[in-house]
Amino acid sequence: MAIDHGILLETGTNEFEIVEFIIRSEGKVHHFGINVAKVREVIRFPEIVKVPDAHPSVIGTANIRQKLIPIIDLSGWLELKFDEDYLDKKIIVTYFNHQYNGFIVDEVVRIHRITWADIKDYSSMTDFNFVETVLGVIDIGGNLIQLLDFEKIVLEMNPDTGLKAIDIDYSKSHLRESKTVYLAEDSSVIRRFLHNHLEQSGYQTFSFENGQLLLDKVAEKAPDIVITDLEMPVRDGASVVKSVRANPLTSQIPILVFSSLASEENERKVMSVGANRFIGKPDTDILVLDVDKYLL
């Protein structure tokens, strides 16, 4: 099943779509979700080639549309019952952070259209085993669908795909001291990484875990530049861009969008609502250089 990304919603509405899927373990059904924007297609279980010295959850690679793609057993990663009878299972093929991966699931249910405000805090759930790997939950028809942090999963299996070290040009620090940066990023790891580097370089930096908190701060005092992720609970990045541009007092502030959903389509969408630049994760070195470009 190919995912039709042409049906995605108007940019800046704070709505998005998720693919609901199921993993079964010892008589229990676990409902999970992934943003449609990360999904390329859903396929039947393909022919697998084993890979030596791979992570235990990587069962091998498969040739899918002329690409060698790692195949990852999500039930193994989540420490659910490990079932090696794969033939009746499905593969969700994803693309984010400039790489393809295939995730084994028991069943793909359907696509749901929701808003970021629908996402509940994880404390409303009982499956605390997954607390480090779940971004939030959504109640749909009485089923609690857990949104998995696929970026974290891939990063822990392959650390080489992580954030790039940033070389800071300290000769410009005195020029940066009067400039204020607002940063919205729901990943605590990425948020701390960027905040620390921006602050060390000399910028006055304020960071927020979602777009609404950033907009609340903008209403108090406008920054010199805004950096925002796309996928965030409560208020997403495209909605942040649209809101900042709609206010005459902030309409000229440079806005950089920093996202794992790097594609020409997503770049076109965020630029159409007023972003100055779209940068794909994990290109953190480019991001910091661009802040200098716009502010210095």
ROVEX-467559 format. One record per residue (C-alpha): x, y, z. Coordinates in steps of 0.25 Angstrom, whole numbers, plus 5000, padded with zeros to 4 digits. Example, Ala and Ser with C-alpha at 12.3 -4.5 7.8 and 13.67 -1.06 7.14 Angstrom:
// residues 2
504949825031;505549965029;
END
This chain:
// residues 296
500050005000;500650134996;500350255004;499750374996;500450495002;499650584992;498450575002;499250635014;498550755020;498750905017;500050955023;499951035036;498550975041;499250895053;498650775047;499350645043;499050505040;499650375046;499650225042;499150145053;499750005054;499749885064;500749795071;500249675078;500949615090;500449505100;498949525097;499049675098;498949775086;499749895086;499350015077;500350105072;500450225062;501450295053;501350425045;500850395031;501950495026;503050395031;502350275023;502650245009;501850115007;501349985014;501849855008;501749705011;502949635018;504049635007;505249545005;506349575016;507849565015;508449555029;509449655033;510649615042;510949695055;509549775053;508749825065;507949715071;506649775066;507149785052;506849655046;507449685032;507349765020;506349765008;506449814994;505149904993;505049984980;506549974977;506950024991;507549935002;506749965014;506949915029;505849835034;505549865049;504649775058;503949875066;503449765076;504849735079;505249875081;504049905090;504349775098;503049715095;502949565092;503949535081;503249465070;504149415058;502949365050;502949485041;502349435028;500949495031;501449625037;501549765030;502649855027;502550005029;503550075020;503950205026;504850325021;505350435030;506650495034;507150455020;507050305022;506050195019;505650085029;504649975029;503949945042;503249805045;501849815050;500649715052;499649795045;499349935039;497949985043;497650115036;498050265035;497450365045;497350515043;497650585057;498150715062;499450735071;498550785082;497950645083;499250585088;499150545102;500250535112;500850395114;500450395129;499050365125;499450225120;499750095127;500850045118;502050115125;502950015119;503050105107;503150235114;504550265108;504050235093;502750295093;502450445090;501050445094;499750375093;498350395085;497050345089;496350295077;495050215079;495450175092;496850125088;498050195093;498950205081;500450225085;501250315076;502650255076;503950335075;504450275062;505650365062;506050325075;505950175071;506850195059;507850285066;508050175077;508250065067;509150145058;509850265066;510650305054;509350365048;509250465060;509450605062;510750665056;511750735064;511750885062;513050965061;512751105067;513451235062;513651305075;514251425068;512851465065;512351445079;512351595083;511351625070;510451515075;510251565090;509151665086;508351565078;507151475083;506851335078;505551265081;505551115079;504451015079;504750865078;504050755085;505250655086;505950685099;507250635094;507250725081;506650845089;507850835099;508850815088;508450935080;508151025092;509550995098;510251025084;509551155081;509751205095;511251165095;511351245082;510851365089;509351375086;508351395096;507551275095;506151235100;505651085097;504251025097;503750885096;502550925087;502151035078;501051095087;502051125098;502951195087;501751275082;501351315097;502851365098;502751445085;501451515090;502251565102;503551605094;503951585080;505251515077;506251545066;506051405060;505151275062;505651135060;504551025060;504350885058;503150835049;502650715058;502250765072;501050745081;500050855084;500550945073;501350905061;502450975054;501651015041;500551075050;501651155057;502151205044;500751245040;500451315053;501751395054;501551445040;500151485042;500551585053;501051715047;501951735059;502651605056;502451585041;503851615037;504551525047;505451415041;504951275043;505751155041;505051015041;505850895045;505250765043;505450615041;504350625030;505350665019;504750665005;504450764994;502950754997;503150795012;504150905008;503150964998;501950955009;502751025020;503351135010;501951155005;501451205019;502651295021;503851215026;505251275021;505951145021;505650995022;506850905028;506750755029;507250685042;508250655046;509050765039;509250845051;510550915046;509750975034;508651025044;509651105053;510351165041;508951205036;508651275049;509951355047;509551385032;508151445036;508651525049;510051565046;
END
